[in-house]
Amino acid sequence: MDSRARTTRNELFQELKPRCIELSQLALKSDGSPTSSKSLVQSTKKLLAVLRGKCERTDGVFDEKLADYVFFPLSQILQKNKKYTDSLSEVTIKCLAILLQYGWRKAIALDLAKQLLMLLTFVAGGVPGQAAELVPEELMVDAFVSLTALLRDLSHTPGGASCLVETATIPALGHCVAVMLDGITKGPSANAQIQALSALGAVWRCVKDLQTLSTFIPATISALTKCLMPSTGSRRSKKTIVTALEVLEHVLVTILSDIRTRTMTDEGKSTNTEPKNLTKAWLKATTGQIKLALSNIIRLRRHDSEEVRNALNKMCLTILDQCHDTFSESAPMLIETCMTLGSIDGEEGPGNTSLIDLATIHSDLGELIKTTIYNWVTSLPRIMQSNDETAKHIALNQLSQAQKLVTDLKLDSSILEDALVNSLRDSVTVSVEQSIVTVAKGVQEAEFDLDSQAAISLVSEKASSTYFRPIVMPEQSRKDTRIQLAQLLNTVGTREAKIKMSSEMLEYARGGSSGASLLSALWLSAQLLKSATYQSQDMDDFFSSAVTSSDEQEIVNQELFYLSLSTLSNADMDTDWRLQAIALEIVASTAESMKEGFRAELVDSLYPIAQLLGSPAPQLREHAITCLNIVSSSCGYPDASELIIDNVDYMVNAVSLRLNTFDISPQTPQVLIMMIRLTGPKLLLYLDDVVGSIFAALDNFHGYPRLVEVLFSVLSEIVSVGSKSNTLLPDIEQISHLKMPPPMPTIDYIIALITRKPSIDDEEPLTHEAVPQKPWKSAKALLDEAQSPPEEDEAEADQPIEIAKPPPTKTFTMLQNITRLGQHYLTNPSPILRAKLLTLISTAASSLQNDEDAFLPLVNDIWPVVIARLYDDEPFVAIRAAETISAICRAAGDFLASRIADEAPALLRQARRARERFESEEKRGTERGKYGEGSKMWDAMIKLMIAVVGFVKVDEDVFDEVVEVLSSVVMRKGVREVLEAINADAVWLKVYAMGREERERKLEKPVVDGFVFAELEVMFV
């Protein structure tokens, strides 16, 4: 020891000396009284403070000699203390733990070690044969810490390990192990259990005698198993479990490694170097019991903590490596555990052994891996049939990890591939069948309402969607399972293997399968082929021809594509909508792979895609729009609208062909409606022939009310979209027929009118002539004028030449024809159809009004049938007729003056009936209120009356009657302003009269008991 170390040691001795002397003197004088015990505790705490501050060091300054010196006063306390549960014992054990950890760390006296072993065992667990006392948790922890340090010291001391297995020491060692095992299973806290585990591990590291250790095996394995078994009764901390797994691993390897067991012989034939009790019979019995314990312990692979799973994986790998032959019967479950924990297997670093390494070394492990995978594969359909999504998620994740292992170990086999193909198909089939009960049946039978908000918003919300909603396991609760299934399909073998599996699935789909089996086979074939497309080919190029694989993939892709087209084209009402949705996904995937080369396939594929826009299944409609978006993007179009417009010729031909061949299914018109909504007014330019085909179909199938309604929905959509077109009436000034109030005369205007003198420019008044007595011109003059060419007037020659009005656009003509031809169906028995037609006419009137030369003759044609609908038996049709007539009045203006004059009495009667019904319902206080038919009809008639007087010239008598009918609502906003624009005086008079009646009612003579009120005369001006 150099001078510096000696000086430091001397200084340390000088620090310890007074504390030890003081403690020794107090221990000798102690009589057990509370005062002396208190002094001992205080002195011991002072010594503990010096030990913690100066002696917790590993540089050799605090050595075994100083430890012996410090232990002397402590031994006096321990000898006199009969109970080890007081505060003095706790402080003393803390001091002893420091001596064991730092002072005697390289060597300890063997006799002292034996005494301390028994002493610390009594402190931690009590004296054998005496009543058990409750040991404080902190004292138990310090005792186990001290025992761990003591056993470590003995392992470093020459002869230390041997002294523990001497005949006299064996009972103490056995009791010590029993106390440790009790602390592991019944420790009051996680810290106490962990320290007991550390102490037990120290026993197995210190003791080298295998026969002695073999006697501890049953109790040790039992206690560790009890500690590790997951249970609700006793929750273990993850650190406790990790420590127990490490101790168990060390215990098994110490005595049952292949190096230890390979020399064991039958009983009675042991060698000189082998303990007598370690025989093959003992080994067989022991490994059988340990196998049962391991079967319970491996349930920790489902533990939430990754640290626990990592420790379990390490233990299993260690057993498979160092106890390969010994635990051959337990190898299958250890292999399965390591494969289950494959995501944390194979951590890089020195000394880490992975399952791949072990399978490479031991060929039998590779066979066990294949067997395990086969069992997992064959059990997958059963698991997928259950309602436990967690179990499905785990099973799929295990198979994904297993497939990576198969690829790394090159364990591919045809039997395994066939089993995997069948299992995947059966698993998806089971999942699909579960969804049939919950989703598909009700959705497919639903009626598609083209006028619903869902149908209207479908186009706008999905117009740019390029993501398909999942078809297999679409529920949100099964999202994790669906993701794991996709990951499994991505890890299934090489690209060549995936192409082969996809081809087998395709053959199964074409081999007469139906229902959920057909759906699952088609979906799996598409998914495997898509995975093969995106999979890296770097490793495959070393084993197979890339050209051959590409050709095979192209063949399978084309076969799958044409099968999908056939599915879309030949589908009927009984076809599962999900089968069509998967076919759409396949078409979209093919378009993505072919890019602009897919344009050649649009002739055959575009209409089969578009026809699903009218499907009754909402998800199938969304799939169709998404597919159109993907196809348009892949083919270089900016959106689906441009795709349809660029290929409109055969799209429209396909629609017309179905209409002309008497296809009475409503799906074709529905497709046309959705196409119009997708493309907008640009498509209308190509639909003139389709409109003719629609009216031809209406003539042929007027007995099919549903078809007729859908056909008129197409016409309504054309009118609705066409009315919004910017090219409907280009360069034509807007016309307004709204009646404006006359200008307010001023004083200056009145004076000028009175004082105005006639001038020479004023026209001469015409003489009154009741009946013409002579022709304005003679017959000869009229004949000469007709035969001679007209002389060009100089004034007319000076006027500019009038430019001819451009011909109407295609869209205008189409809307005009639809309106003119549609009037003939206003007498159809279906009230819904009559209401739709009235809405169509209303929309068309607002759009066509600016070209009066074409519009007014149309009004003349449709007026008789439209006005007749105002008196329809169905209230909602009459309401719609009132709205339509209002729109026609706003559009045609004074052109309707004579027609309104003829119809005025009937209109006013209808308005009065509507008012009476409304007032009657209002008095009864019906629950529907403003939503009742009476209220709606009255509102419609109010708007009609306002439209008539506000846009059409009417007689004064008719106007007065309108004011009378609308007297109850004359103060309503929008009513009074229109009426005052025609005759403000009449409106004022009516309002005044109503106000007078109200005032007279308010001035009636009151009646009160005990009072007599005089008559009050009021004159109203």
QUIWOZI-V872549 format. One record per run of one state. SS is the DSSP state (h for helix, s for strand, l for the rest). FROM is the first residue (numbers start at 0). LEN is the number of residues. Records with the same first field share a line. If there is no record, write none. Layout:
# QUIWOZI-V872549
SS: FROM-LEN, FROM-LEN
This chain:
# QUIWOZI-V872549
l: 0-2, 29-4, 55-8, 80-6, 103-6, 125-11, 156-3, 164-2, 186-3, 206-3, 228-9, 256-1, 261-18, 302-3, 322-8, 340-1, 344-10, 361-1, 385-3, 409-4, 444-8, 462-13, 490-4, 510-4, 534-5, 542-3, 569-7, 614-3, 634-5, 646-1, 660-6, 686-1, 700-4, 723-23, 755-23, 787-6, 798-11, 825-5, 848-3, 871-3, 924-4, 931-1, 951-4, 965-1, 969-6, 1002-19
h: 2-27, 33-22, 63-17, 86-17, 109-16, 136-20, 159-5, 166-20, 189-17, 209-19, 237-19, 257-4, 279-23, 305-17, 330-10, 341-3, 354-7, 362-23, 388-21, 413-31, 452-10, 475-15, 494-16, 514-20, 539-3, 545-24, 576-38, 617-17, 639-7, 647-13, 666-20, 687-13, 704-19, 746-9, 778-9, 793-5, 809-16, 830-18, 851-20, 874-50, 928-3, 932-19, 955-10, 966-3, 975-27
